[in-house]
Amino acid sequence: MTLGRRLFELREKKGVPLQDVADAVSVSKAHIWELEKERKTNPSMALVTRLADYYRVSVSYLVGEDADAKDADAELAGMFRQASDLDETDRKIFKDMMQSLLKNLDD
């Protein structure tokens, strides 16, 4: 699901008009409408954060990176949770390995 679709569904579920959302996050009604209709697809992180706060959801959920989503790969999510226990040096090694593996996909 896209950011625009999530925004629309959250607004509908909350039962509020575009103007209320716009006022709450300090942007124009037109800007919220453009985001919902996916005519604008790259909002600032500050705006995404304000929208997430307004709807009381995580930024990760709003942008479609919910690790607990039904379509998330549970094995990968578990691997990354385990990686959070690594110290700084090991995290760098892990990051370098990931970049190397991803580079091989492009070759």
N, C-alpha and C positions, 0 to 999 in steps of 0.2 A: 504494500500500500504506500502511496506517495505522501509527502508532506502535506500537499494541498488537500488530499482526500482526508487525511487524519484531522487537519484543522477544521474542515467542513463538518466531519462527523462529531468532533468534540463540541463544536459550537451548537450543532443541532441537538445533541444530547443534553447540553446545558440549557438549551432553550433561550438563547440570547441573540439579539440582532447584531449584525456586523458592526454597527456604530458603538455598541457597548464594548465589544472586543477591542475595537480601534482606540477608544478612549482609555481603556484599561492599560493598553500597551504603548500608548503615545504615538500612534501612527494614524494615517487617514483611513477612513472606511474603504476607500478605493484600493488602498494597498492591501488590506486584508482580503478583499474580494479577489484581487489579482493573484494573491498567494493561493487562495482556495481553488481558483480556476486554473492554476498552474501557468498563468501568464507571466508571473515572476517566480523564478525557481531558485534564487540564490539569496535569501534574506541574510542579514547580518547575524552573527552569533548572539549579539546583544538582544536582538528582536526575538530570535528563537528561544532564548532563555526567558525573556519576559512572557512569551506565549506559553511556554511550559509551566512557568509559575502560575500564570492566570488559570490554566486548565488543570493545574495540580497533577501534572504528569512529568516524567523525566525527559530531559532533552534527548536522551537516547531513544526513548519511545517515539517522540515526536518526529525524529529524523529517520526512524526505521531501523535503528540499531539495537533493538531490545533483545538482549541475550536470552531472555526467558520466553521469547515468542515461539509459537508452535512450529514455525518453519526454521528456527535456529538450529544449528548443528550442535547437539548436546556434547559431543566428544570434543569439538573445538572449543566450546565455551569452558569445558572442564580443564582443557590444556591451558587456556589463558588464565583461568583462576589459579592454577598451580604455578604458573609463571610469575604471578604477583608475589610469590614467596622468595623469588630470586633476589640476590643482592645486585648492586649497580653494575658490577663487572659482568656477572652472568647474564643480566638483562641485555647488556650491549652485545654479548656473544649471541644470544637468542635472536636479537633484532637483526644482526648481521647474517645469521643463518637464514632467517625468513626472507630477507632481501635477496640473498643468493638463490634461494629456491624459486622465488617469484621471477627473478631475472631469467632463470632457466626455462620458465614457462613461455617467455616472450621469444626465446631463441628458436 
